[in-house]
Amino acid sequence: MLRRWRSLRGRSQLDLSGDAGISQRHISFIESGRSLPSRATLMTLARSLDIPMRERNALLLAAGYAPTYSEARWDADEMRSVTRALDRMLVQHEPYPALVLDRYWNVLTTNDSAPRFFGHFVDLDRFSKPRNLLHLIFDPNGLRPSIASWELAAQALLQRVHTESVGRVLDDPTRELIESLLAFPDVPHAWPPEPARGAKASLPVIPITFIWRGGLLNYFSMVATVGTPATVATQELRLECMFPADDTTEVTHLAHFK
């Protein structure tokens, strides 16, 4: 596991040795199974390789140690301070949509505006909870018919899956998510994860554009994460806030979706 993470980070044993202050020989012995590292040594190596908390727990278990980081649910009692902060942020973002997502884009909770907005384009009751935001966007029976330049938006979202994956590494569930998206009709498997291009010249972002009553509504997202996470759930939570990308969209939104 340590060798895999070192390879994923593109680091040699010598590089890791210099960063972690642990001899290259000891790192080599750990990777070959000739030496069992102490918990402190393992955590030092994990920090040097920027291994996500969930995977650090797996690394500790593999070495025979108890996990360090709580894997309690996002809505557990110990998460109350974080969930209260999220609730405040969701309310403050009214009347625009805001959603709390896990690392696999499953919707955990929203403000009132989010289902009200998306409900204008699709019957959300047809999709079981927890709803997956990407599935809703890629599904021909979901939001997809209501999104202008859908191919551009979909490619940009696939790029986000790569760049925003926890630890900047695609784990197996994330790969399964990507495969499920590529399995929807008319989604080219050859789509590369390179940044999608084609944003309007007047906008500094690639918006997601909805078709509404013969016109177009442009929105973009800003994402908030917990700055100093101490549990697995806090590291994996994301607050996605949608904003109007132009004055026309803002006026229309306030008139029809508030």
Buried (B, 14 or more C-beta within 10 A) or exposed (E): BBEEBBEBBEBEBEBBBEBBEBEBEBBBBBBEEEEEBEEEBBBBBBEBBEBBBBBBBBBBEEBEBEBBBBEBEBBBEEBEEBBEEBEEBBEEBBEBBBBBBBBBBBBBBBBEBBBBBBEEBBEBEEBEEBBBBBBBBBBEEBBBEBBBBBBBBBBBBBBBBBEBBBBEBBBEEBEEBBEEBBEBEEBEEEBEBEEBEEBBEEEEBBBBBBBBEEEBBBBBBEEBEBEEBBBBBBBBBBBBBBBBBBEEBBEBBEEEBE
